[in-house]
Amino acid sequence: MRKIQNIALAALALAVSACSTAPTAVSRNEPAALPLVARANPVDFSIKDVRISVPKTLIISEENIYYPTADIVWHGEAYGNRYDQVGAIFNAAMKHGVQDMKGHQKVYLDVEVTRFHSLTKRARYTVGGVHSIKFVYSLRDAKTNALIGKPRLVSADLKAFGGNRALKAEHKGLTQKVRIMSHLASLIKTEINATQERLSQTN
């Protein structure tokens, strides 16, 4: 069991690293040298804690059909408390995504899951589909608990493998859980960096 967990964490770290590396854009129409403009009040967060909410009002389906009508569809783990399982996925992914944020302003990252519609086994081993995931995140000052900016709704959809491709990915350790966690970790890192940039420009 420990070996499987270590493989999953290693795969998650590798995937997040790969996702967060982007090529540098070059514009041939810009002057050779541009002056650097220093911002008076740059925003730089340090995530003190991640707080995940999976409301019990979300409807769960365990039907093994192609597309159940529900808010939570998660067959990527053994049958159990799906609220807890989805919460654990988000908690691990979000913490991994923000672990390198060590800025001067300590904040809480609050995340509320609004949809986690993954694949049933029937869809996964045939046609594939989309992991349809949505969540709202907000940042709060760790000292005052005051809201920083506005809550943001994020659509975190991810293409889901099907058939032989799904089986091959699993054999490499890229289970649905690992792929989703990697995707969420990379996405929240991008989102918070963009929020810091927006707030820095308005300060």
Secondary structure, 3 states (H helix, E strand, C coil): CHHHHHHHHHHHHHHHHHHCCCCCCCCCCCCCCCCCCCCCCCCCEEEEEEEEECCCCCCECCCCCCCCCCCEECCCCCCCCHHHHHHHHHHHHHHHHHCCCECCEEEEEEEEEEEEECCCHHHHCCCCEEEEEEEEEEEEECCCCCEEEEEEEEECCEEECCHHHHHHHHHCCCCHHHHHHHHHHHHHHHHHHHHHHHHHHHC
